[in-house]
Amino acid sequence: MFGLIWIIIIGAVVGALAKLLMPGRDPGGFFVTALIGMAGAVVATLLGRMLGLYGPEQGAGFIASIIGAILVLFIYHRLRRPTPPA
């Protein structure tokens, strides 16, 4: 149970830092920020494993998680960008 709480707290910190570094309007409050941070850590881990930076039992570090969260926010901004009228 403590491990899950720790993941949420670290996810919130990573998500908040990513929101701070990434310009633009971002979604949500605490839980959305934590989810963005956790998604960033997952993205960074998967990309790191594909590039051979991490082994099967290794996860992304703090900085890589922030970069992954920025990537998640970038994709969110691209998907949520309003289309101009034709």
Steps between C-alpha positions, in 0.01 A plus 500: 500500500783741583657429161184614321488821703867562419431450125214752514712758684796465262258509204353824630845657539608385153172616346522839672857553378401399148208746507735770625751435219245453221325817385126506439178416676503163668220285634386435851597515861700273726382164370534592133846640570596178678365294209703708253812440710435127526429477127824688436694248706342212307574667164860571603547142621359348181704729274811437707454125472446526123824698470687256723554749783311296761487130573180299545475572873614863488282808492563851383666745733360828624633718215395250234152488657472879473602480133241226447232713669592794276458267203157395630401867538630578150284223354203623705547854367518374141184292538306778674601779259187643342477462126463829311175549307526426130 
